[in-house]
């Protein structure tokens, strides 16, 4: 009986949570001029996803710091080889089994843009 009560309480306090995906028009972890961004000289990588997470096993964390949204954006930009994430969907989630296991993380999905090396704004030769 005591074991059944303990198991029922453990299940009662077990939890998980995820947020509805938040939508962003553009995300970056470095200064990027979004107004006037050279969209005609850009390489686009569609549907790039990245997840960063940390775990806790028996009170022992596997990471010394919790993952942040910036870590997830950086991972997505690195995976896509760009410097601007557009049409981004961001999800923060966690799972917790008391005293046994826990996990928290961020998932970012979107299109990565990278300006070409020789991308320069168009100039008009006829300007006075």
N, C-alpha and C positions, 0 to 999 in steps of 0.2 A: 504494500500500500504506500509506504513511504517513497519507494522508487517511482511509482506511478505519479505521485504528487510532485516529486521533484522534476520528472520529465515533463509534466503538464505545465509547470511554472517556467521551465526553460523554453518550451515552445511558445508560451505566452509572451515572453520578453524577447524572442527572436524577431528581428525585423529587417526590412529592406526599404529603400526609398529611392525614387528617381523623380526628377522634375520633368515637366513637359519641356521638350526642346525649345530653347530660347532662340529666336531668329535675329541675326545681325546682318546688315548690309555689307559691312567690311570690318575685318579684324586684322591687326598686325601687332607685333611686339617691338617694332622699330618704326621710327618716323618715316611715313610714306605719304607723299602728297596725293590725297585722294581726288581733290579737285584738280583737274588738269593732268591726271595720270595718263600717260601715253597709251591709250587703248588700241591704237592701230599698230604699235610695235610691241606687242605683248605675247608671251607664250602662256597658254591657259591649260592647266591640268584639271580635268573635271573629276568631281566626286572623290576627293581625298579625305580619308578618315584617320584619326589618331586618337588613341586612348592612353591616358597616363593614370596609374593607380598605385596605391600602397596598401599593404596588408598588415594585420596584427594577428599573431598566432600565440595563444596563451600569454597575453600581455606583452609580448615581445614584438616591437615594430620591425618590419623588414626594410623600412626606409627611415631616415632620420628626420625627414620633414614631409609634411602632407603635400600632395600634388596640388598645383594651382591651375587656374585657367590659362595663365601665361605659359606654363609648361606644356599644356595641351596644344595651344596655338603654335608654339615653337616647334613641337613635334610634327604637326600637320604641315607647317611651312617647310620644314626640313624634308619631309617625305615627298612633298610636291616640288621641291626645289625652287621656291619662290619667295616673295616678300610681302604678299598681300593675300588674305583669305577673304573671298567674297561669297555672298549667299550662304553664310555660315549658320549651322544649327549646333547649339551647345547644350549638353546634358550633364548635370552633376548627379552622381548616384553613390549609394553606399549600401552595404550589407553588414549585419551585425548578429552574431550568435554569441550571447553573453559568456565571457570568460574562456571562449574557445577560439573564435575566429572573427575577424572583421576586415572589411575591405572598403576603400573609398576611392573614387576616381572621377575624372572628367573625360567626356568624349566630345570631340569636335569633328564636324563633317562640313565640307564645302568645296569650292573651286579655288585653286591656288593660281595666282597670277605672278608672272615674273617678267619684268621689263627686259628686253633684249640688251645685250652689252652695248651695242651701238645705237640704242634708242635715243634719239634727240627730238625735241619738239619740232614740228614742221615750221620752217621759216619761209617767208615770202621774199624773193629777191627783188621784187618790184616796190618794196616799201620805201617811202621817202626818207 
